[in-house]
């Protein structure tokens, strides 16, 4: 990415990199997982917006293999929990310095995704809310891998298992084995029902300790995030 900075990588180097990555295995689809592909955490707010230059790094990544179809997959998250988590990742308590003074109520994921799409118009983008990950993770895995809807993937229930009691998770697995859901919506409803009853509360609750962040302010930030998620202009 840094070597070619958006210029197409020569075909000979593409072939060499594919050979190194695949080690002789045939593949129709290659999945790259990199949590910082939109940019490093210390630069999230560098351009007075959330990942203001993400479209640049994504375009650089896209043109490593310019002749191959490319898709992007990413989760977004409520700024009320995203900012504290990002600060812990960087190892800073300087809230104003880290966010460059950006009001979290003005932090619009929809604008970031729109920029990403504008600069990569031939690349489909799949976005989901991190808060929904336990319920949608099987779907995300199938979209990532391009697997058939009825194909069972290893690890598709790992996220749910990590936030449920052991007994509750076993009971859910037993229920699913005898009550096969007819569609994905029904499957998510089953997940939600068992999660509501057997969730590990410590895994679901997050402490937010930032200067000036009252419970009322957190609710306001959350409401803005939810409005942004359901922005009819971005889908």
C-alpha positions as CSV (number, residue, x, y, z in Angstrom):
1,X,0.0,0.0,0.0
2,X,2.6,2.5,1.0
3,X,4.9,1.6,-1.9
4,X,2.4,2.3,-4.6
5,X,0.0,4.7,-2.8
6,X,-3.0,4.0,-5.1
7,X,-1.1,3.2,-8.3
8,X,-1.8,-0.3,-9.6
9,X,0.7,-2.8,-8.5
10,X,2.6,-4.4,-11.5
11,X,1.1,-7.8,-12.5
12,X,4.3,-9.7,-11.8
13,X,4.4,-8.5,-8.2
14,X,0.7,-9.3,-7.8
15,X,1.3,-12.9,-8.9
16,X,4.3,-13.2,-6.6
17,X,2.3,-11.8,-3.6
18,X,-0.7,-14.2,-4.4
19,X,1.7,-17.1,-4.6
20,X,3.2,-16.2,-1.2
21,X,-0.2,-15.7,0.4
22,X,-2.0,-18.8,-0.9
23,X,1.0,-21.2,-0.8
24,X,-0.2,-23.2,-3.7
25,X,-3.8,-23.6,-2.6
26,X,-6.5,-22.8,-5.2
27,X,-8.9,-20.0,-4.2
28,X,-11.8,-18.1,-5.6
29,X,-11.9,-15.5,-2.8
30,X,-9.2,-14.1,-0.5
31,X,-10.1,-12.4,2.7
32,X,-7.8,-9.9,4.4
33,X,-8.5,-9.0,8.0
34,X,-6.9,-5.8,9.3
35,X,-8.5,-3.8,12.1
36,X,-6.7,-0.6,11.0
37,X,-7.4,-0.6,7.3
38,X,-9.3,2.7,7.7
39,X,-6.3,4.2,9.5
40,X,-4.3,3.8,12.8
41,X,-6.2,4.5,16.0
42,X,-4.1,7.5,17.0
43,X,-5.2,9.2,13.7
44,X,-8.9,8.5,13.9
45,X,-9.8,12.2,14.3
46,X,-6.8,13.7,12.7
47,X,-8.8,15.5,9.9
48,X,-11.5,16.9,12.1
49,X,-13.8,13.9,11.3
50,X,-14.0,10.2,12.1
51,X,-11.5,8.5,9.8
52,X,-11.4,11.5,7.6
53,X,-8.8,10.0,5.3
54,X,-10.1,6.4,5.3
55,X,-11.0,6.6,1.6
56,X,-7.3,7.1,0.8
57,X,-6.0,4.1,2.7
58,X,-8.8,1.9,1.4
59,X,-8.1,3.0,-2.2
60,X,-4.5,2.2,-1.8
61,X,-5.5,-1.3,-0.5
62,X,-7.9,-1.7,-3.4
63,X,-5.3,-1.1,-6.0
64,X,-2.8,-3.7,-4.8
65,X,-4.9,-6.2,-6.9
66,X,-6.6,-3.7,-9.3
67,X,-7.9,-6.4,-11.7
68,X,-9.7,-8.4,-9.0
69,X,-13.2,-7.6,-7.7
70,X,-12.9,-6.0,-4.2
71,X,-15.4,-5.6,-1.4
72,X,-15.0,-3.9,2.0
73,X,-16.6,-5.1,5.3
74,X,-16.6,-3.0,8.4
75,X,-18.5,-2.5,11.7
76,X,-19.5,0.9,13.1
77,X,-20.1,1.6,16.7
78,X,-21.8,4.1,19.0
79,X,-19.4,7.0,19.6
80,X,-20.3,6.8,23.3
81,X,-18.4,3.5,23.5
82,X,-16.2,3.8,20.5
83,X,-14.3,6.8,21.7
84,X,-13.4,5.4,25.2
85,X,-12.4,2.0,23.6
86,X,-10.2,3.8,21.0
87,X,-8.6,5.9,23.8
88,X,-7.8,2.7,25.8
89,X,-6.3,1.2,22.6
90,X,-4.0,4.2,22.1
91,X,-3.3,4.4,25.8
92,X,-4.3,8.0,26.4
93,X,-6.7,9.8,28.8
94,X,-6.5,13.1,26.9
95,X,-10.0,13.2,25.5
96,X,-9.9,16.6,23.9
97,X,-6.5,16.0,22.4
98,X,-7.5,12.6,21.1
99,X,-10.8,13.7,19.5
100,X,-9.3,17.0,18.3
101,X,-12.3,18.7,19.9
102,X,-14.8,16.9,17.6
103,X,-18.3,16.8,19.2
104,X,-19.3,13.1,19.3
105,X,-22.9,14.2,18.3
106,X,-21.4,15.3,15.0
107,X,-19.5,12.0,14.4
108,X,-21.3,10.6,11.3
109,X,-20.4,7.2,10.2
110,X,-22.7,7.7,7.2
111,X,-20.4,10.4,5.8
112,X,-17.3,8.2,6.2
113,X,-19.0,5.3,4.4
114,X,-20.2,7.7,1.7
115,X,-16.6,8.9,1.1
116,X,-15.4,5.4,1.0
117,X,-18.0,4.5,-1.6
118,X,-17.4,7.7,-3.7
119,X,-13.6,6.9,-4.0
120,X,-14.2,3.2,-4.6
121,X,-17.4,3.1,-6.7
122,X,-16.8,-0.4,-8.0
123,X,-16.4,-1.9,-4.5
124,X,-19.5,-3.1,-2.6
125,X,-19.4,-2.1,1.1
126,X,-21.1,-4.2,3.8
127,X,-21.6,-2.3,7.1
128,X,-23.1,-3.5,10.4
129,X,-23.5,-2.1,13.9
130,X,-21.0,-3.5,16.4
131,X,-23.8,-3.6,18.9
132,X,-25.6,-6.1,16.7
133,X,-22.6,-8.4,16.1
134,X,-23.7,-11.2,18.4
135,X,-27.0,-11.5,16.4
136,X,-25.6,-11.0,12.9
137,X,-22.2,-12.6,13.1
138,X,-23.2,-15.8,11.2
139,X,-24.6,-13.6,8.4
140,X,-21.4,-11.5,8.3
141,X,-19.3,-14.6,8.0
142,X,-21.3,-15.9,5.1
143,X,-21.2,-12.6,3.3
144,X,-17.4,-12.4,3.9
145,X,-16.8,-16.0,2.7
146,X,-19.6,-16.0,0.0
147,X,-20.8,-19.2,1.5
148,X,-24.3,-20.6,0.9
149,X,-26.9,-19.6,3.4
150,X,-27.3,-23.2,4.7
151,X,-23.6,-23.8,5.0
152,X,-22.5,-24.1,8.6
153,X,-19.3,-22.3,9.4
154,X,-17.0,-23.0,12.3
155,X,-17.1,-20.2,14.9
156,X,-20.3,-18.6,13.8
157,X,-21.6,-18.7,17.3
158,X,-18.4,-17.7,19.0
159,X,-19.4,-14.1,19.7
160,X,-22.7,-15.2,21.3
161,X,-20.9,-17.8,23.4
162,X,-18.5,-15.2,24.8
163,X,-21.3,-13.1,26.3
164,X,-23.6,-15.9,27.5
165,X,-23.5,-18.3,30.5
166,X,-22.2,-21.7,29.6
167,X,-25.6,-23.3,30.6
168,X,-27.6,-20.8,28.5
169,X,-25.4,-21.3,25.5
170,X,-25.7,-25.1,25.7
171,X,-29.5,-24.8,26.0
172,X,-29.6,-22.5,22.9
173,X,-27.5,-25.0,20.9
174,X,-29.9,-27.8,21.9
175,X,-32.9,-25.7,21.0
176,X,-31.5,-24.8,17.6
177,X,-30.7,-28.5,16.9
178,X,-34.4,-29.4,17.3
179,X,-36.0,-26.2,16.1
180,X,-34.3,-25.2,12.9
181,X,-35.2,-21.6,12.1
182,X,-36.8,-21.1,8.7
183,X,-35.0,-17.9,7.9
184,X,-32.3,-15.6,9.2
185,X,-34.7,-13.2,10.9
186,X,-36.2,-16.0,13.0
187,X,-32.7,-17.2,13.8
188,X,-31.8,-13.7,15.2
189,X,-35.0,-13.7,17.2
190,X,-34.0,-16.9,18.9
191,X,-30.5,-15.5,19.6
192,X,-32.1,-12.4,21.1
193,X,-34.4,-14.4,23.3
194,X,-31.7,-16.6,24.8
195,X,-29.3,-13.6,25.1
196,X,-32.0,-11.7,27.0
197,X,-32.3,-14.5,29.5
198,X,-28.7,-15.8,29.7
199,X,-26.4,-12.8,28.9
200,X,-23.4,-12.2,31.1
201,X,-24.1,-8.6,32.3
202,X,-20.5,-7.8,32.8
203,X,-19.8,-8.5,29.2
204,X,-22.6,-6.2,28.0
205,X,-22.1,-3.2,30.3
206,X,-19.4,-0.6,29.6
207,X,-18.2,2.1,32.0
208,X,-17.9,5.5,30.4
209,X,-15.6,7.9,32.3
210,X,-14.9,10.9,30.2
211,X,-14.9,14.6,31.3
212,X,-18.3,16.1,31.0
213,X,-20.1,12.9,29.9
214,X,-23.2,12.8,32.0
215,X,-25.8,10.0,31.5
216,X,-27.9,12.5,29.7
217,X,-25.1,13.4,27.3
218,X,-24.4,9.7,26.6
219,X,-28.1,9.3,25.7
220,X,-27.9,12.3,23.4
221,X,-24.8,10.9,21.6
222,X,-26.5,7.5,21.3
223,X,-29.6,9.1,19.8
224,X,-27.5,10.9,17.2
225,X,-25.8,7.6,16.4
226,X,-29.1,5.8,15.9
227,X,-30.3,8.6,13.6
228,X,-27.1,8.3,11.6
229,X,-27.5,4.6,11.3
230,X,-31.0,5.0,9.9
231,X,-30.1,7.9,7.6
232,X,-32.3,7.4,4.6
233,X,-29.8,9.2,2.3
234,X,-27.2,6.4,2.9
235,X,-29.4,3.3,3.4
